[in-house]
Amino acid sequence: MQQVILSHLKESEQQNGVKVLLAVESGSRAWGFHSAESDWDVRFVYVHNLDWYLKVNEGRDVIEHMYDDDVDLVGWDLRKTLRLFQKSNPSLLEWLHSPIIYYADGVFLSRMRGLEPAFFNPIKTMYHYANIYIKHDKRYLQNAAYPMKRFLYYLRGILACRWVEERQSMPPVLFVDLVNGTVKEEAIRQHIQELLALKKASKENDLKEVNSDLVEYARHWADYYSERVGTFRPEREKTSSDALDAVLFDMIQVHSKQEVITIPKTYLDWSFDEDERHNYKFVVKSSEHKLLPSARVRISVIGRPMHQCGTVLRVEDDGVIIHADEWLDISEEYSLALIKDFE
């Protein structure tokens, strides 16, 4: 299914003239309690070429498409994404921590995760998850038998509130990790595991009676956080948007070129300067492509949809020295693509 999803993403890039920076699974598959009938909720962040951002009237900043193969594709433009990130949007933060990544620009994802602690708002996040469990309680959990999917959504909202209160950080996306980090009682954990197994083996809206001890446990903490959310006020410092402006500028600069020339048969020859360990030597075995000092290049891991960028520092007789934006794993094989200043 991953290849189908990557094909849809490539088609969306071509149809909309954008570059995908991050594409992940969201919803029940990312949380780990999907069934065979669950859709594929693919969420992605994309960047336009520079000229798209240089207009008086902003264009549409969302891409949406529902495919016949049950792939629900929704993407947000980079500027919209950064504005929501600045507001600590919990849905976006879940994207950044999804355990299922279809594609990621390594530099973009690393920088966003690194900035998260400065912009994370635990108060807003607790309200978000409290609203989830309150909504599901009122709409779906008023009878003796519940749709298992809805009870799990309800329980996930409650446990996410507990995580935020105790750690003041973004709760894990994977439900099992959330349970292990918040539920102390072994018997309750066992009831949750049994419910998850039953959910995965059932149809989406099957009605089941949930174990009474688990229901009582959930109700207790739901009542607690319905009160606690109004008094939960940890101190926060206001953060400048300068770092987000830099992400916007860099991603547009790197990805706004219409043409990216891949340099074939490129090897990584491990080498580094004593005073700067992000400097690597590449041997380019293609005379058709000449790298110049200050050129920006894309460094991709062969066989995996991960890449980052670097800058050519100098050209030597036996290769070029490139300063990578992030660490490279020398056990991997890499290819290069020239994204500007090429001849």
MOTAGI-V10491 format. One record per residue. RES is the residue in one small letter. SS is DSSP state (alpha for helix, beta for strand, coil for the rest). PHI is phi in whole degrees, -180 to 180 (none if undefined). Layout:
res=RES ss=SS phi=PHI
res=RES ss=SS phi=PHI
This chain:
res=m ss=coil phi=none
res=q ss=alpha phi=-60
res=q ss=alpha phi=-65
res=v ss=alpha phi=-63
res=i ss=alpha phi=-65
res=l ss=alpha phi=-62
res=s ss=alpha phi=-65
res=h ss=alpha phi=-63
res=l ss=alpha phi=-65
res=k ss=alpha phi=-63
res=e ss=alpha phi=-64
res=s ss=alpha phi=-65
res=e ss=alpha phi=-59
res=q ss=alpha phi=-69
res=q ss=alpha phi=-71
res=n ss=alpha phi=-108
res=g ss=coil phi=64
res=v ss=beta phi=-128
res=k ss=beta phi=-123
res=v ss=beta phi=-75
res=l ss=beta phi=-99
res=l ss=beta phi=-155
res=a ss=beta phi=-138
res=v ss=beta phi=-139
res=e ss=beta phi=-90
res=s ss=beta phi=-124
res=g ss=coil phi=78
res=s ss=alpha phi=-63
res=r ss=alpha phi=-68
res=a ss=alpha phi=-71
res=w ss=alpha phi=-75
res=g ss=coil phi=96
res=f ss=coil phi=-130
res=h ss=coil phi=-80
res=s ss=coil phi=-119
res=a ss=coil phi=-63
res=e ss=coil phi=-89
res=s ss=coil phi=-66
res=d ss=coil phi=-71
res=w ss=beta phi=-102
res=d ss=beta phi=-94
res=v ss=beta phi=-91
res=r ss=beta phi=-121
res=f ss=beta phi=-146
res=v ss=beta phi=-115
res=y ss=beta phi=-137
res=v ss=beta phi=-127
res=h ss=beta phi=-89
res=n ss=coil phi=-71
res=l ss=alpha phi=-55
res=d ss=alpha phi=-63
res=w ss=alpha phi=-65
res=y ss=alpha phi=-87
res=l ss=coil phi=-103
res=k ss=coil phi=-130
res=v ss=coil phi=-62
res=n ss=coil phi=-98
res=e ss=coil phi=-69
res=g ss=coil phi=-83
res=r ss=coil phi=-63
res=d ss=coil phi=-111
res=v ss=beta phi=-136
res=i ss=beta phi=-119
res=e ss=beta phi=-135
res=h ss=beta phi=-160
res=m ss=beta phi=-107
res=y ss=coil phi=-93
res=d ss=coil phi=-67
res=d ss=coil phi=-90
res=d ss=coil phi=71
res=v ss=beta phi=-95
res=d ss=beta phi=-101
res=l ss=beta phi=-104
res=v ss=beta phi=-135
res=g ss=beta phi=-129
res=w ss=beta phi=-117
res=d ss=beta phi=-64
res=l ss=alpha phi=-59
res=r ss=alpha phi=-65
res=k ss=alpha phi=-61
res=t ss=alpha phi=-59
res=l ss=alpha phi=-68
res=r ss=alpha phi=-65
res=l ss=alpha phi=-71
res=f ss=alpha phi=-63
res=q ss=alpha phi=-61
res=k ss=coil phi=-91
res=s ss=coil phi=59
res=n ss=coil phi=-67
res=p ss=alpha phi=-63
res=s ss=alpha phi=-62
res=l ss=alpha phi=-63
res=l ss=alpha phi=-63
res=e ss=alpha phi=-65
res=w ss=alpha phi=-57
res=l ss=alpha phi=-67
res=h ss=coil phi=-120
res=s ss=coil phi=-61
res=p ss=coil phi=-76
res=i ss=coil phi=-116
res=i ss=beta phi=-110
res=y ss=beta phi=-88
res=y ss=beta phi=-158
res=a ss=beta phi=-149
res=d ss=beta phi=-77
res=g ss=alpha phi=-58
res=v ss=alpha phi=-67
res=f ss=alpha phi=-60
res=l ss=alpha phi=-65
res=s ss=alpha phi=-63
res=r ss=alpha phi=-68
res=m ss=alpha phi=-66
res=r ss=alpha phi=-65
res=g ss=alpha phi=-67
res=l ss=alpha phi=-85
res=e ss=alpha phi=-56
res=p ss=alpha phi=-58
res=a ss=alpha phi=-73
res=f ss=alpha phi=-110
res=f ss=coil phi=-65
res=n ss=coil phi=-116
res=p ss=alpha phi=-67
res=i ss=alpha phi=-66
res=k ss=alpha phi=-62
res=t ss=alpha phi=-67
res=m ss=alpha phi=-64
res=y ss=alpha phi=-59
res=h ss=alpha phi=-58
res=y ss=alpha phi=-74
res=a ss=alpha phi=-65
res=n ss=alpha phi=-63
res=i ss=alpha phi=-64
res=y ss=alpha phi=-74
res=i ss=alpha phi=-66
res=k ss=alpha phi=-62
res=h ss=alpha phi=-70
res=d ss=alpha phi=-63
res=k ss=alpha phi=-67
res=r ss=alpha phi=-87
res=y ss=alpha phi=-127
res=l ss=coil phi=-117
res=q ss=coil phi=-100
res=n ss=coil phi=-111
res=a ss=coil phi=-69
res=a ss=coil phi=-106
res=y ss=beta phi=-115
res=p ss=beta phi=-67
res=m ss=alpha phi=-56
res=k ss=alpha phi=-57
res=r ss=alpha phi=-72
res=f ss=alpha phi=-66
res=l ss=alpha phi=-67
res=y ss=alpha phi=-61
res=y ss=alpha phi=-60
res=l ss=alpha phi=-67
res=r ss=alpha phi=-62
res=g ss=alpha phi=-62
res=i ss=alpha phi=-65
res=l ss=alpha phi=-67
res=a ss=alpha phi=-64
res=c ss=alpha phi=-61
res=r ss=alpha phi=-65
res=w ss=alpha phi=-61
res=v ss=alpha phi=-63
res=e ss=alpha phi=-63
res=e ss=alpha phi=-81
res=r ss=alpha phi=-118
res=q ss=coil phi=52
res=s ss=coil phi=-144
res=m ss=coil phi=-68
res=p ss=coil phi=-65
res=p ss=coil phi=-60
res=v ss=coil phi=-75
res=l ss=coil phi=-69
res=f ss=alpha phi=-61
res=v ss=alpha phi=-61
res=d ss=alpha phi=-66
res=l ss=alpha phi=-65
res=v ss=alpha phi=-62
res=n ss=alpha phi=-64
res=g ss=alpha phi=-90
res=t ss=alpha phi=-130
res=v ss=coil phi=-92
res=k ss=coil phi=-87
res=e ss=coil phi=-79
res=e ss=alpha phi=-63
res=a ss=alpha phi=-64
res=i ss=alpha phi=-67
res=r ss=alpha phi=-59
res=q ss=alpha phi=-65
res=h ss=alpha phi=-62
res=i ss=alpha phi=-67
res=q ss=alpha phi=-60
res=e ss=alpha phi=-65
res=l ss=alpha phi=-66
res=l ss=alpha phi=-63
res=a ss=alpha phi=-63
res=l ss=alpha phi=-66
res=k ss=alpha phi=-62
res=k ss=alpha phi=-65
res=a ss=alpha phi=-91
res=s ss=coil phi=-111
res=k ss=coil phi=-82
res=e ss=coil phi=-53
res=n ss=coil phi=-113
res=d ss=coil phi=-63
res=l ss=beta phi=-95
res=k ss=beta phi=-140
res=e ss=coil phi=-85
res=v ss=coil phi=-82
res=n ss=coil phi=-49
res=s ss=alpha phi=-64
res=d ss=alpha phi=-65
res=l ss=alpha phi=-68
res=v ss=alpha phi=-63
res=e ss=alpha phi=-63
res=y ss=alpha phi=-61
res=a ss=alpha phi=-64
res=r ss=alpha phi=-62
res=h ss=alpha phi=-59
res=w ss=alpha phi=-74
res=a ss=alpha phi=-64
res=d ss=alpha phi=-62
res=y ss=alpha phi=-62
res=y ss=alpha phi=-77
res=s ss=alpha phi=-64
res=e ss=alpha phi=-86
res=r ss=alpha phi=-67
res=v ss=coil phi=-61
res=g ss=coil phi=-80
res=t ss=coil phi=-115
res=f ss=coil phi=-76
res=r ss=coil phi=-139
res=p ss=coil phi=-66
res=e ss=coil phi=-71
res=r ss=coil phi=-137
res=e ss=coil phi=-103
res=k ss=coil phi=-73
res=t ss=coil phi=-112
res=s ss=coil phi=-67
res=s ss=coil phi=-88
res=d ss=alpha phi=-57
res=a ss=alpha phi=-66
res=l ss=alpha phi=-73
res=d ss=alpha phi=-60
res=a ss=alpha phi=-66
res=v ss=alpha phi=-62
res=l ss=alpha phi=-60
res=f ss=alpha phi=-60
res=d ss=alpha phi=-66
res=m ss=alpha phi=-68
res=i ss=alpha phi=-66
res=q ss=alpha phi=-62
res=v ss=alpha phi=-71
res=h ss=alpha phi=-104
res=s ss=coil phi=-83
res=k ss=coil phi=-70
res=q ss=coil phi=-71
res=e ss=coil phi=-118
res=v ss=coil phi=-124
res=i ss=beta phi=-100
res=t ss=beta phi=-81
res=i ss=beta phi=-95
res=p ss=coil phi=-78
res=k ss=coil phi=52
res=t ss=beta phi=-109
res=y ss=beta phi=-119
res=l ss=beta phi=-97
res=d ss=beta phi=-104
res=w ss=coil phi=-61
res=s ss=coil phi=-160
res=f ss=coil phi=-155
res=d ss=beta phi=-78
res=e ss=coil phi=-61
res=d ss=coil phi=-96
res=e ss=beta phi=-154
res=r ss=coil phi=-87
res=h ss=coil phi=-98
res=n ss=beta phi=-96
res=y ss=beta phi=-128
res=k ss=beta phi=-103
res=f ss=beta phi=-112
res=v ss=beta phi=-102
res=v ss=beta phi=-96
res=k ss=coil phi=-99
res=s ss=coil phi=-139
res=s ss=coil phi=-74
res=e ss=coil phi=-75
res=h ss=coil phi=-122
res=k ss=coil phi=-111
res=l ss=coil phi=-90
res=l ss=coil phi=-110
res=p ss=coil phi=-55
res=s ss=coil phi=80
res=a ss=coil phi=-65
res=r ss=beta phi=-95
res=v ss=beta phi=-129
res=r ss=beta phi=-102
res=i ss=beta phi=-107
res=s ss=beta phi=-113
res=v ss=beta phi=-81
res=i ss=coil phi=-65
res=g ss=coil phi=88
res=r ss=coil phi=-137
res=p ss=coil phi=-80
res=m ss=beta phi=-130
res=h ss=beta phi=-154
res=q ss=beta phi=-145
res=c ss=beta phi=-123
res=g ss=beta phi=-155
res=t ss=beta phi=-128
res=v ss=beta phi=-71
res=l ss=beta phi=-87
res=r ss=beta phi=-158
res=v ss=beta phi=-111
res=e ss=beta phi=-116
res=d ss=coil phi=-63
res=d ss=coil phi=-107
res=g ss=beta phi=157
res=v ss=beta phi=-119
res=i ss=beta phi=-98
res=i ss=beta phi=-118
res=h ss=beta phi=-90
res=a ss=beta phi=-83
res=d ss=coil phi=-68
res=e ss=coil phi=-135
res=w ss=coil phi=-63
res=l ss=coil phi=-106
res=d ss=coil phi=-87
res=i ss=coil phi=-70
res=s ss=coil phi=-82
res=e ss=coil phi=-91
res=e ss=coil phi=-103
res=y ss=beta phi=-127
res=s ss=beta phi=-124
res=l ss=beta phi=-118
res=a ss=beta phi=-133
res=l ss=beta phi=-88
res=i ss=coil phi=-116
res=k ss=coil phi=-171
res=d ss=coil phi=56
res=f ss=coil phi=-102
res=e ss=coil phi=-104
